[in-house]
Amino acid sequence: MTESELLNHLRKNPFILAPMAGITDHAFRTFMKRHKAGIVVTELISSDGLEYGSERTQRLMSFDESQRPVGLQLFGDDPEILGRAARQCEEKGADFVDLNFGCPVPKVVKKGAGSAVLKDLDQLKRILAGVKRAVNIPVTIKIRTGWEQTSRNADKVCQVAHDEGITWVAIHGRTRAQGYAGLADWDYIQAVKAASPLPVLGNGDIHTAEQAVERLTTSGCDGVLIGRGCLKNPNIFAQALALHSQTLAQATPIDRLFDELHEHLQDHCDDRLVGLQLKKFASWYSAGYPGASNFRKIIFQTQRTEEILVTAKNFFCSMNENLQQDTSQEAFLMGGHG
Ligand SMILES: Cc1cc2nc3c(=O)[nH]c(=O)nc-3n(C[C@H](O)[C@H](O)[C@H](O)COP(=O)(O)O)c2cc1C
């Protein structure tokens, strides 16, 4: 896909599924795409793993036509290795390559990858140049606002990215030092976007469709990434797109969503994993509904996949969406790779 084709997709639907390791796998991306995520990105993939031919790493690259436009996200510290990994992505038919410069996890930053690259803009430049040289498809990057509060430099990163021909910069509005504490700083994202010579996507703490549209409009960003918000409300993309384009939202009832998710999981996972994933999603979706904690206890004790499915569908069928309380202030998945 060319850069202008990719940006065209972004203009049509600026609500993007944020990469989440262990969550936005093949099945979940297909599922969210079907429910109107504009663009989807894989979880982070180790460029070293691809270099050494790891089968497990290669499996993370799998996607299908229904997911397009789909980006494969890479992390690493070596421009040459990242370049070769990006070429593998291109050969696989990826629409674009996304580079992870936001991961705060010690194991990753110790090696000079993830958000560690934000501390060294010369190294960032070398990596971007190496990857751009290796592929013809668009290259995008995902960053944090900076390493720590006193050295926030997303504005400078945007300048380097622009000079190196990067297509967009997605900014998770926290520093590396913050981890997942505090709130994403959307004022900062807005200021960076206003001065940025290339498209900027904002990210962090979008819990509802209304917030997604409000963040998009107020920040002036070219798109927004939604991560944890879609785990509690899988209809968030469809609702946000409808609000944005002033059409009627077609929210799918949660019990039907479960059947669909089950189908996608069956296509890609063994039975044990299907059951495990269903339990995880059921427990996330139940947040804020009356009786949710009891439901979670029951579902995690249930063993057979069919039973998990029936238990979850019975629970959600007995609920009305209006009963769901706002749980956005509660700590939820406070760790991840970006
Ligand atoms: C469980 C989990 C895994 C994550 N994995 C990745 C990842 O692989 N790559 C990445 O760039 N960001 C990753 N992130 C960060 C998210 O993409 C996003 O930046 C962050 O969750 C803030 O957005 P949100 O508030 O909408 O969730 C992860 C986040 C979580 C919670």
The ligand as an SDF file (V2000), in Angstrom:
LIG
                    3D

 31 33  0  0  0  0  0  0  0  0999 V2000
   -1.5710   -5.4280   27.8210 C   0  0  0  0  0  0  0  0  0  0  0  0
   -0.9550   -4.3570   26.9670 C   0  0  0  0  0  0  0  0  0  0  0  0
   -0.0530   -4.6860   25.9740 C   0  0  0  0  0  0  0  0  0  0  0  0
    0.5080   -3.6890   25.1690 C   0  0  0  0  0  0  0  0  0  0  0  0
    1.3540   -4.0430   24.1640 N   0  0  0  0  0  0  0  0  0  0  0  0
    1.8270   -3.0770   23.2990 C   0  0  0  0  0  0  0  0  0  0  0  0
    2.6040   -3.4330   22.1740 C   0  0  0  0  0  0  0  0  0  0  0  0
    2.8700   -4.5980   21.8980 O   0  0  0  0  0  0  0  0  0  0  0  0
    3.0670   -2.4200   21.3950 N   0  0  0  0  0  0  0  0  0  0  0  0
    2.7990   -1.0940   21.6530 C   0  0  0  0  0  0  0  0  0  0  0  0
    3.2270   -0.2080   20.9160 O   0  0  0  0  0  0  0  0  0  0  0  0
    2.0320   -0.7530   22.6960 N   0  0  0  0  0  0  0  0  0  0  0  0
    1.5350   -1.6980   23.5130 C   0  0  0  0  0  0  0  0  0  0  0  0
    0.7220   -1.3530   24.5580 N   0  0  0  0  0  0  0  0  0  0  0  0
    0.3710    0.0770   24.7420 C   0  0  0  0  0  0  0  0  0  0  0  0
   -0.9420    0.4240   24.0430 C   0  0  0  0  0  0  0  0  0  0  0  0
   -0.8160    0.3300   22.6490 O   0  0  0  0  0  0  0  0  0  0  0  0
   -1.3830    1.8550   24.4110 C   0  0  0  0  0  0  0  0  0  0  0  0
   -0.3690    2.7380   24.0250 O   0  0  0  0  0  0  0  0  0  0  0  0
   -1.6460    2.0470   25.8980 C   0  0  0  0  0  0  0  0  0  0  0  0
   -2.3800    0.9580   26.4290 O   0  0  0  0  0  0  0  0  0  0  0  0
   -2.4360    3.3520   26.1520 C   0  0  0  0  0  0  0  0  0  0  0  0
   -3.6450    3.3540   25.4210 O   0  0  0  0  0  0  0  0  0  0  0  0
   -5.0730    2.9520   26.0680 P   0  0  0  0  0  0  0  0  0  0  0  0
   -5.2530    3.8060   27.2970 O   0  0  0  0  0  0  0  0  0  0  0  0
   -6.0790    3.2370   24.9840 O   0  0  0  0  0  0  0  0  0  0  0  0
   -5.0010    1.5080   26.4490 O   0  0  0  0  0  0  0  0  0  0  0  0
    0.1590   -2.3270   25.3750 C   0  0  0  0  0  0  0  0  0  0  0  0
   -0.7420   -2.0060   26.3810 C   0  0  0  0  0  0  0  0  0  0  0  0
   -1.3160   -2.9990   27.1720 C   0  0  0  0  0  0  0  0  0  0  0  0
   -2.3070   -2.6090   28.2430 C   0  0  0  0  0  0  0  0  0  0  0  0
  1  2  1  0
  2  3  1  0
  2 30  2  0
  3  4  2  0
  4  5  1  0
  4 28  1  0
  5  6  2  0
  6  7  1  0
  6 13  1  0
  7  8  2  0
  7  9  1  0
  9 10  1  0
 10 11  2  0
 10 12  1  0
 12 13  2  0
 13 14  1  0
 14 15  1  0
 14 28  1  0
 15 16  1  0
 16 17  1  0
 16 18  1  0
 18 19  1  0
 18 20  1  0
 20 21  1  0
 20 22  1  0
 22 23  1  0
 23 24  1  0
 24 25  2  0
 24 26  1  0
 24 27  1  0
 28 29  2  0
 29 30  1  0
 30 31  1  0
M  END
$$$$
